Amino acid sequence: MMMLTALAEKIGIADAGIVALLGYGVVFLGLILLLIVVAILGKAFTSGNKKAEKEPESAPAPAPVVQEPQLAPGSAGQLKLHDVPPKTAAMLMAIVADKMGKPLNELRFISIKEVK
């Protein structure tokens, strides 16, 4: 411990500033080199993926036609219930239809979730 204070007394403010700047310079130089290495590796990997994607140049397969599921007359699709019993969901849908003055088969409920 005694040697450290003796060494600190020998270094002036200007010398300490130079040592600090050199330390910062070394750290930033290391970070810049790391950034360059990561950028080069990133380009190498992405160029490899592009070559793999371009290789199969056969005619593209036609996209499968997705048809809407045939719904029963008066049905409005799937309903997701999140922790709500079906009886409660049916009651809520009937109340909403009544308040809006529309038939239930003209309304579409996507999901019902209890708000706590």
C-alpha positions as CSV (number, residue, x, y, z in Angstrom):
1,M,0.0,0.0,0.0
2,M,2.9,2.3,0.8
3,M,4.4,1.8,-2.7
4,L,1.1,2.7,-4.4
5,T,0.9,6.1,-2.7
6,A,4.6,6.7,-3.4
7,L,4.0,6.0,-7.1
8,A,0.9,8.2,-7.1
9,E,2.9,11.1,-5.7
10,K,5.4,10.8,-8.5
11,I,2.8,11.0,-11.3
12,G,1.5,14.4,-12.1
13,I,-1.9,15.5,-13.4
14,A,-0.6,15.7,-17.0
15,D,0.9,12.2,-16.8
16,A,-2.3,10.8,-15.3
17,G,-4.4,12.4,-18.1
18,I,-2.2,10.9,-20.7
19,V,-2.5,7.5,-19.1
20,A,-6.3,7.8,-19.0
21,L,-6.5,8.9,-22.6
22,L,-4.3,6.0,-23.7
23,G,-6.5,3.7,-21.7
24,Y,-9.7,5.1,-23.3
25,G,-8.0,4.9,-26.7
26,V,-7.1,1.2,-26.3
27,V,-10.7,0.4,-25.2
28,F,-12.3,2.2,-28.1
29,L,-9.8,0.7,-30.6
30,G,-10.8,-2.8,-29.3
31,L,-14.5,-1.9,-29.7
32,I,-14.0,-0.7,-33.2
33,L,-12.0,-3.9,-34.1
34,L,-14.8,-6.0,-32.6
35,L,-17.4,-4.0,-34.6
36,I,-15.5,-4.6,-37.8
37,V,-15.2,-8.4,-37.1
38,V,-18.9,-8.7,-36.4
39,A,-19.8,-6.7,-39.5
40,I,-17.6,-8.9,-41.7
41,L,-19.1,-12.1,-40.2
42,G,-22.6,-10.8,-40.6
43,K,-22.0,-10.1,-44.3
44,A,-20.4,-13.5,-44.8
45,F,-23.4,-15.3,-43.2
46,T,-26.0,-13.2,-45.1
47,S,-24.3,-13.7,-48.5
48,G,-24.2,-17.5,-47.8
49,N,-28.0,-17.4,-47.2
50,K,-28.6,-15.5,-50.4
51,K,-26.7,-18.0,-52.4
52,A,-28.7,-20.8,-50.8
53,E,-31.9,-19.1,-51.6
54,K,-31.0,-18.4,-55.2
55,E,-29.9,-21.9,-56.1
56,P,-33.3,-23.6,-56.6
57,E,-34.5,-21.7,-59.7
58,S,-37.3,-24.0,-60.6
59,A,-40.8,-22.7,-61.3
60,P,-42.4,-21.5,-58.2
61,A,-45.2,-23.8,-56.9
62,P,-48.6,-22.3,-57.0
63,A,-49.8,-21.0,-53.7
64,P,-52.4,-23.2,-52.1
65,V,-55.9,-21.7,-52.2
66,V,-57.2,-21.1,-48.8
67,Q,-60.9,-21.3,-48.7
68,E,-63.0,-19.8,-45.9
69,P,-64.7,-22.6,-43.9
70,Q,-68.4,-23.0,-44.8
71,L,-70.4,-21.7,-41.9
72,A,-73.8,-22.9,-40.9
73,P,-76.7,-20.5,-41.9
74,G,-76.9,-17.8,-39.2
75,S,-73.5,-18.7,-37.8
76,A,-70.8,-16.0,-37.5
77,G,-67.7,-18.2,-37.1
78,Q,-65.5,-19.3,-34.2
79,L,-65.8,-17.7,-30.8
80,K,-62.9,-17.8,-28.3
81,L,-63.9,-17.9,-24.7
82,H,-61.2,-16.9,-22.2
83,D,-62.2,-18.2,-18.7
84,V,-65.9,-17.5,-19.3
85,P,-68.5,-20.3,-19.1
86,P,-70.4,-20.9,-22.3
87,K,-73.7,-20.1,-20.5
88,T,-72.5,-16.7,-19.5
89,A,-71.1,-16.0,-23.0
90,A,-74.5,-16.9,-24.5
91,M,-76.3,-14.6,-22.1
92,L,-73.9,-11.7,-22.9
93,M,-74.3,-12.2,-26.6
94,A,-78.1,-12.2,-26.2
95,I,-78.0,-9.0,-24.1
96,V,-75.7,-7.2,-26.7
97,A,-78.0,-8.2,-29.6
98,D,-81.0,-7.0,-27.7
99,K,-79.5,-3.7,-26.8
100,M,-78.3,-3.1,-30.4
101,G,-81.7,-4.1,-31.8
102,K,-80.2,-6.6,-34.2
103,P,-80.6,-10.3,-34.6
104,L,-77.9,-12.4,-33.1
105,N,-77.0,-14.0,-36.4
106,E,-76.1,-10.6,-37.8
107,L,-73.5,-9.9,-35.1
108,R,-70.0,-11.4,-35.0
109,F,-68.4,-12.1,-31.6
110,I,-64.7,-12.9,-31.9
111,S,-63.8,-13.5,-28.3
112,I,-65.2,-13.0,-24.8
113,K,-62.9,-12.3,-21.9
114,E,-63.8,-11.5,-18.3
115,V,-62.2,-8.2,-17.2
116,K,-61.2,-8.2,-13.6
